[in-house]
Amino acid sequence: MAEELDTDVCVVGAGPAGLALSLMMLRSGFRVALVERSPGFRREFHGELLQPGGQRVLDDLGVLTAAAARGAASLRGVQVLERGQVLLDLDYGRLPAPYDHLLALPQAHVLKELLAACRSLPGFVALDGHRIAALVEKRPGSPCRGAVLHGPGRVPVTVRASVVVGADGRFSRTRALAGIDAGRCGCFPHEVLWLSLRAPRRAAGRVRVHRGPEGVVLVHDSHPDRVRLAWTLPQGRTAAAAGGLRRLRRELAGMLPEFADLLYAQLGPGDAPVVLDGSAAHAREWVRDGLVLLGESAHAHGPVGAQGIGLALQDAAVLHPVLVAALHAQEPTAQRLAAYQERRAPVASAVHRMQAVQVRAVFGDGPRPAGALLRARATGLAVRTPFGARLTRRIAHGHDPAGVRTDLFTVLPAHRGRRH
């Protein structure tokens, strides 16, 4: 039997941005239906670095402390190295407390806390194991009035909503159903090969980016007592790199000699790395009548600078008051929703430009010792100057630091504790 339900906001995608926006709207007194294709909200995630800007949004929502208590690794900053020489050292300790560090925070911990907070509030409907199949429109391109879902057993469910928010990631089905092009751009034409190793007593306390002739490897501590490796290679090369275990271990061990023993002891035939598309994209349209794209559905970024999660959370914080005003006026039109895109699209473009610069700086044509020495000296001067402090703040908090409009909350949350 087909099912129907009515709500104010239908959010498609239960990632950090979708859940954070759901919680904001619930606390502002609106009904929310959250759609997630994974049964039991069990999702596989690979990126877990959370910049201070994203930490602030979660803290405003009262979930950061509890999420970190489930297990996290605090990182003091970011280093870029070539042949063991530090080319760039960004010290987050120069930032004001409490957001004076990066967090390697498993996304599962964040999502559990956000979902629990949503479930504690009235007006919340969780639809896990459901996939969006169509938008409710009188005709293609007309105002969106909800979504048709396929639930377990392909039972159709029609969710009638004033606004549908596509928060379903870089391969957004919601965006595709609306006929909006992803807008792929070439500022990060790379793929990422992910690995995780047990590494007790190997914590470095920093994110380290190792530049070498075989590519660039990002390494950071992870919970519990693990280290995560992200080997970034030009598109098409990851398949070859992951294709042979011996070659994979040899090349990674050559770039990361301090982890060679772990690579040979732990990386076996059953431990195939995960290859992810790290390409960048920027959709031209983020809003239509009754429809909004959020986070990576609207703009996707490469892993350089660990910007993705924080940007998406800040998107949710900016969209929240725009949605509240539109729903109170009973006019969730593209014209009213445009304020969100007008504020955040330039931010996404600025990050793309910044990542293009970072790619040219980090993904050079192999190590050149003389050039590396000059770059190291120039970088050392830069990071010890006010420019270095501004650069660190920009990477940590983003081009448009956004906090949550808690003054719009009308439903009091259960006390979960905010960091001070």
C-alpha positions as CSV (number, residue, x, y, z in Angstrom):
1,M,0.0,0.0,0.0
2,A,1.3,3.5,-0.9
3,E,1.8,5.8,2.0
4,E,1.6,9.6,2.4
5,L,2.7,12.0,5.0
6,D,2.7,15.8,5.3
7,T,5.6,17.8,6.8
8,D,7.1,21.3,6.5
9,V,10.6,20.3,5.3
10,C,11.8,17.1,3.6
11,V,15.5,16.6,4.0
12,V,17.1,14.0,1.7
13,G,20.4,12.7,3.1
14,A,21.3,12.1,6.7
15,G,24.9,13.3,6.5
16,P,26.3,16.0,8.8
17,A,24.6,18.9,6.9
18,G,21.3,17.2,6.5
19,L,21.0,16.2,10.1
20,A,22.3,19.6,11.4
21,L,19.7,21.5,9.3
22,S,17.0,19.1,10.4
23,L,17.9,19.8,14.1
24,M,17.9,23.6,13.5
25,M,14.4,23.5,11.8
26,L,13.0,21.2,14.5
27,R,14.2,23.6,17.2
28,S,12.6,26.4,15.3
29,G,9.2,24.7,15.6
30,F,8.9,23.1,12.1
31,R,8.1,19.5,11.2
32,V,10.9,17.6,9.4
33,A,11.0,14.3,7.5
34,L,14.5,13.0,7.1
35,V,15.1,10.6,4.2
36,E,18.2,8.3,4.2
37,R,18.7,5.4,1.8
38,S,20.9,3.4,4.3
39,P,18.9,1.1,6.6
40,G,19.4,2.0,10.3
41,F,21.3,5.2,9.2
42,R,24.4,3.1,8.9
43,R,26.7,4.8,6.5
44,E,30.3,4.4,5.4
45,F,32.4,7.6,5.7
46,H,36.0,8.3,5.0
47,G,36.7,12.0,5.6
48,E,36.6,12.9,9.3
49,L,38.7,16.0,9.7
50,L,36.6,18.8,11.3
51,Q,37.9,22.3,11.0
52,P,37.1,24.8,13.8
53,G,34.4,26.4,11.7
54,G,32.5,23.2,11.6
55,Q,33.2,22.5,15.3
56,R,31.5,25.8,16.1
57,V,28.3,24.9,14.3
58,L,28.1,21.5,16.2
59,D,28.9,23.3,19.4
60,D,26.1,25.8,18.8
61,L,23.8,22.8,18.5
62,G,25.1,21.3,21.7
63,V,26.3,18.1,20.2
64,L,30.1,18.5,19.8
65,T,31.1,17.6,23.4
66,A,29.1,14.4,23.3
67,A,30.3,13.4,19.9
68,A,33.9,14.0,20.8
69,A,33.4,12.0,24.0
70,R,32.6,9.0,21.9
71,G,36.2,9.2,20.6
72,A,38.3,11.7,18.7
73,A,41.8,12.8,18.1
74,S,42.9,16.4,18.6
75,L,45.4,17.8,16.1
76,R,47.5,20.9,16.6
77,G,47.8,21.9,13.0
78,V,48.9,21.0,9.5
79,Q,52.4,20.4,8.1
80,V,53.4,20.0,4.5
81,L,56.6,18.0,4.1
82,E,59.0,17.0,1.2
83,R,61.8,14.5,1.8
84,G,61.3,15.0,5.6
85,Q,61.7,18.8,5.3
86,V,58.8,20.9,6.6
87,L,57.6,23.3,3.8
88,L,54.6,24.6,5.6
89,D,53.6,24.5,9.3
90,L,50.2,26.0,10.2
91,D,49.8,26.1,14.0
92,Y,46.2,26.1,15.1
93,G,47.4,27.0,18.6
94,R,47.5,30.6,17.4
95,L,43.7,30.6,17.1
96,P,41.4,31.6,20.0
97,A,40.2,28.8,22.3
98,P,38.2,26.6,22.3
99,Y,38.5,26.2,18.6
100,D,42.3,26.1,18.5
101,H,42.8,22.7,16.9
102,L,41.5,20.3,14.3
103,L,39.4,17.3,15.3
104,A,39.7,13.9,13.7
105,L,36.1,13.0,14.6
106,P,34.5,9.9,13.1
107,Q,31.4,11.0,11.3
108,A,29.4,8.1,12.9
109,H,29.9,9.8,16.3
110,V,28.6,13.2,14.9
111,L,25.6,11.6,13.2
112,K,24.6,9.6,16.2
113,E,24.4,12.7,18.4
114,L,22.6,14.7,15.8
115,L,20.1,12.0,15.2
116,A,19.5,11.5,18.9
117,A,18.8,15.2,19.3
118,C,16.4,15.1,16.4
119,R,14.5,12.1,17.7
120,S,14.0,13.9,21.1
121,L,11.9,16.6,19.4
122,P,8.3,16.7,18.2
123,G,7.6,16.8,14.5
124,F,10.5,14.5,13.5
125,V,10.0,11.6,11.1
126,A,13.0,9.4,10.2
127,L,12.7,7.5,7.0
128,D,15.7,5.3,6.8
129,G,16.0,2.7,4.0
130,H,14.2,5.0,1.7
131,R,15.4,6.4,-1.7
132,I,14.1,9.4,-3.4
133,A,12.5,8.4,-6.7
134,A,10.8,11.6,-7.9
135,L,10.0,15.1,-7.0
136,V,6.3,16.1,-6.5
137,E,5.7,18.6,-9.3
138,K,2.7,19.4,-11.5
139,R,5.1,19.4,-14.4
140,P,8.9,19.4,-14.8
141,G,10.3,22.7,-13.5
142,S,7.1,23.8,-11.7
143,P,7.3,24.4,-7.9
144,C,8.4,21.4,-5.9
145,R,5.8,20.2,-3.4
146,G,7.5,17.2,-1.9
147,A,9.2,13.9,-2.9
148,V,8.2,10.4,-3.8
149,L,10.3,7.8,-2.1
150,H,10.8,4.0,-2.5
151,G,10.9,2.3,0.9
152,P,11.8,-1.2,1.8
153,G,10.2,-3.6,-0.7
154,R,9.9,-0.6,-3.1
155,V,6.8,0.5,-1.3
156,P,6.1,4.1,-2.5
157,V,5.9,6.9,0.0
158,T,4.8,10.4,-0.9
159,V,6.1,13.1,1.3
160,R,4.3,16.4,0.8
161,A,6.4,19.3,2.0
162,S,6.7,23.0,1.6
163,V,10.5,22.6,0.9
164,V,12.6,19.7,-0.2
165,V,16.3,20.0,0.7
166,G,18.7,17.9,-1.3
167,A,21.6,17.0,1.1
168,D,22.5,13.8,-0.6
169,G,26.1,14.5,-1.5
170,R,28.2,15.0,-4.6
171,F,26.3,12.4,-6.5
172,S,22.9,13.9,-5.4
173,R,19.9,12.0,-6.8
174,T,17.7,15.0,-5.7
175,R,19.8,17.3,-7.9
176,A,19.6,14.9,-10.8
177,L,15.8,14.6,-10.5
178,A,15.6,18.4,-10.7
179,G,17.6,18.3,-13.9
180,I,20.4,20.5,-12.4
181,D,23.9,19.8,-13.7
182,A,26.6,19.1,-11.0
183,G,28.9,21.7,-12.7
184,R,32.1,19.7,-12.5
185,C,35.2,21.9,-12.6
186,G,38.9,21.0,-13.1
187,C,40.5,22.6,-10.0
188,F,41.1,19.2,-8.4
189,P,41.3,16.4,-11.1
190,H,42.4,13.8,-8.6
191,E,41.2,10.6,-6.8
192,V,41.9,9.6,-3.3
193,L,43.0,6.2,-2.1
194,W,42.0,5.7,1.6
195,L,43.7,3.4,4.1
196,S,43.4,3.0,7.9
197,L,46.1,1.2,10.0
198,R,46.3,0.3,13.7
199,A,49.1,2.5,15.1
200,P,49.3,2.5,18.9
201,R,51.8,5.0,20.3
202,R,52.4,6.6,16.8
203,A,50.3,9.7,17.3
204,A,51.8,12.8,15.7
205,G,49.3,15.3,16.9
206,R,49.2,17.0,13.5
207,V,47.9,16.5,10.0
208,R,50.9,15.8,7.8
209,V,50.9,16.1,4.1
210,H,53.9,14.2,2.5
211,R,54.8,15.3,-1.0
212,G,56.8,12.9,-3.1
213,P,57.4,11.7,-6.7
214,E,54.6,9.2,-6.4
215,G,51.9,11.7,-5.4
216,V,50.8,13.2,-2.1
217,V,49.8,11.3,1.0
218,L,47.9,13.0,3.9
219,V,48.3,11.3,7.2
220,H,46.6,12.0,10.5
221,D,45.8,10.4,13.8
222,S,42.4,8.7,14.2
223,H,40.4,7.2,16.9
224,P,41.1,4.7,18.4
225,D,44.9,4.4,18.2
226,R,44.8,4.4,14.4
227,V,46.3,6.4,11.6
228,R,44.5,7.3,8.4
229,L,46.2,7.7,5.0
230,A,44.8,9.4,2.0
231,W,47.0,8.9,-1.1
232,T,46.0,11.5,-3.7
233,L,46.8,10.7,-7.3
234,P,45.7,12.1,-10.7
235,Q,42.5,10.5,-12.0
236,G,43.1,7.1,-13.5
237,R,46.3,6.4,-11.5
238,T,44.6,5.2,-8.4
239,A,43.4,2.0,-10.1
240,A,46.9,1.1,-11.1
241,A,48.3,2.0,-7.6
242,A,45.7,-0.1,-5.8
243,G,45.9,-3.0,-8.4
244,G,49.0,-4.6,-7.0
245,L,49.5,-5.2,-3.2
246,R,53.3,-5.4,-3.4
247,R,53.5,-2.2,-5.5
248,L,51.1,-0.4,-3.2
249,R,53.0,-1.2,0.0
250,R,56.4,-0.5,-1.7
251,E,55.4,3.0,-2.9
252,L,53.6,4.0,0.3
253,A,56.5,2.7,2.4
254,G,58.9,4.7,0.3
255,M,56.9,7.9,1.0
256,L,56.2,7.0,4.6
257,P,59.2,5.1,6.0
258,E,58.0,5.7,9.5
259,F,54.9,3.6,8.8
260,A,56.6,0.9,6.6
261,D,56.4,-1.7,9.3
262,L,52.7,-1.2,9.7
263,L,52.1,-1.2,6.0
264,Y,53.8,-4.6,5.6
265,A,52.3,-6.1,8.7
266,Q,48.7,-5.0,8.2
267,L,48.1,-4.4,4.5
268,G,47.1,-7.8,3.1
269,P,45.0,-9.2,0.3
270,G,41.8,-8.7,2.2
271,D,42.6,-5.0,3.0
272,A,41.9,-3.4,-0.3
273,P,42.0,0.4,-0.1
274,V,39.0,2.5,-0.9
275,V,39.2,4.7,-4.0
276,L,37.0,7.9,-3.9
277,D,36.4,10.5,-6.5
278,G,37.9,13.8,-5.2
279,S,36.8,15.9,-8.2
280,A,35.4,19.4,-7.6
281,A,32.0,20.7,-8.8
282,H,29.8,23.8,-8.5
283,A,26.1,23.7,-9.6
284,R,24.8,26.9,-11.1
285,E,21.4,26.5,-9.5
286,W,21.1,25.9,-5.7
287,V,17.5,27.0,-5.2
288,R,14.1,26.7,-7.0
289,D,10.6,27.1,-5.8
290,G,10.3,24.6,-3.0
291,L,13.7,23.1,-3.6
292,V,17.2,23.7,-2.1
293,L,20.6,22.0,-2.6
294,L,22.8,21.8,0.5
295,G,26.5,21.0,1.0
296,E,28.1,18.7,-1.6
297,S,24.9,18.5,-3.5
298,A,25.5,22.1,-4.5
299,H,29.3,22.3,-4.4
300,A,31.8,19.5,-4.0
301,H,35.5,20.0,-3.2
302,G,38.7,18.1,-3.2
303,P,40.2,16.9,0.1
304,V,43.0,19.5,0.2
305,G,42.5,21.7,3.2
306,A,39.8,19.4,4.8
307,Q,37.0,21.9,3.9
308,G,34.1,19.6,3.0
309,I,32.4,18.9,6.3
310,G,32.9,22.3,7.8
311,L,31.6,24.0,4.6
312,A,28.5,21.8,4.6
313,L,27.7,22.6,8.3
314,Q,28.2,26.3,7.7
315,D,25.8,26.0,4.7
316,A,23.2,24.6,7.0
317,A,23.7,27.4,9.5
318,V,23.2,30.0,6.7
319,L,20.2,28.2,5.1
320,H,18.4,27.8,8.5
321,P,17.3,31.5,9.0
322,V,16.5,31.8,5.2
323,L,14.2,28.8,5.4
324,V,12.6,29.9,8.7
325,A,11.7,33.3,7.1
326,A,10.4,31.7,3.9
327,L,8.2,29.2,5.8
328,H,6.8,31.8,8.2
329,A,5.8,33.9,5.1
330,Q,4.5,30.8,3.4
331,E,6.5,31.7,0.4
332,P,9.4,29.1,0.0
333,T,10.1,30.5,-3.5
334,A,13.4,30.7,-5.4
335,Q,13.3,34.5,-4.9
336,R,13.1,34.1,-1.1
337,L,15.6,31.2,-0.9
338,A,18.1,33.0,-3.2
339,A,19.7,34.8,-0.2
340,Y,21.3,31.4,0.8
341,Q,22.9,30.9,-2.6
342,E,23.9,34.5,-2.8
343,R,25.8,34.3,0.4
344,R,27.3,30.8,0.1
345,A,28.1,30.4,-3.6
346,P,30.9,33.0,-3.5
347,V,32.3,31.1,-0.5
348,A,32.3,27.8,-2.4
349,S,34.0,29.5,-5.4
350,A,36.6,31.0,-3.1
351,V,37.4,27.6,-1.7
352,H,37.7,26.2,-5.2
353,R,40.2,29.0,-6.1
354,M,42.1,28.4,-2.9
355,Q,42.3,24.7,-3.5
356,A,43.6,25.3,-7.1
357,V,46.4,27.3,-5.6
358,Q,47.1,24.6,-3.0
359,V,47.1,21.9,-5.7
360,R,49.7,23.8,-7.7
361,A,51.8,24.3,-4.6
362,V,51.5,20.8,-3.2
363,F,51.2,18.7,-6.4
364,G,54.3,19.8,-8.1
365,D,56.4,17.9,-10.7
366,G,58.3,15.8,-8.2
367,P,60.7,16.9,-5.4
368,R,63.3,19.5,-6.3
369,P,65.6,20.0,-3.3
370,A,66.8,23.5,-4.2
371,G,63.3,24.7,-4.9
372,A,62.0,23.0,-1.8
373,L,64.6,24.8,0.4
374,L,63.6,28.2,-1.0
375,R,59.9,27.4,-0.6
376,A,60.6,26.2,3.0
377,R,62.3,29.5,3.9
378,A,59.6,31.6,2.3
379,T,56.9,29.6,4.0
380,G,58.6,29.8,7.3
381,L,58.6,33.5,7.1
382,A,55.0,33.5,6.0
383,V,53.7,31.4,8.9
384,R,55.5,33.4,11.5
385,T,54.0,36.7,10.3
386,P,50.5,38.2,10.6
387,F,49.8,36.8,7.1
388,G,50.4,33.3,8.5
389,A,47.9,33.9,11.2
390,R,45.3,35.2,8.7
391,L,45.9,32.2,6.5
392,T,45.4,29.8,9.4
393,R,42.2,31.6,10.4
394,R,40.9,31.5,6.8
395,I,41.5,27.7,6.5
396,A,40.2,27.0,9.9
397,H,37.0,29.1,10.0
398,G,36.4,29.6,6.2
399,H,35.8,32.6,4.1
400,D,32.4,33.3,5.7
401,P,32.4,32.1,9.3
402,A,28.8,31.2,10.2
403,G,27.3,30.4,13.5
404,V,23.8,29.0,14.3
405,R,21.0,31.4,14.8
406,T,19.9,30.0,18.1
407,D,17.7,33.1,18.7
408,L,15.3,31.5,16.2
409,F,14.9,28.4,18.4
410,T,11.5,28.0,20.0
411,V,11.8,24.4,21.2
412,L,14.3,24.0,24.0
413,P,16.7,21.1,23.6
414,A,17.7,18.6,26.3
415,H,20.9,19.9,27.9
416,R,24.0,18.3,26.3
417,G,26.7,20.7,27.2
418,R,28.6,23.3,25.2
419,R,32.3,23.7,25.5
420,H,33.7,26.7,27.2
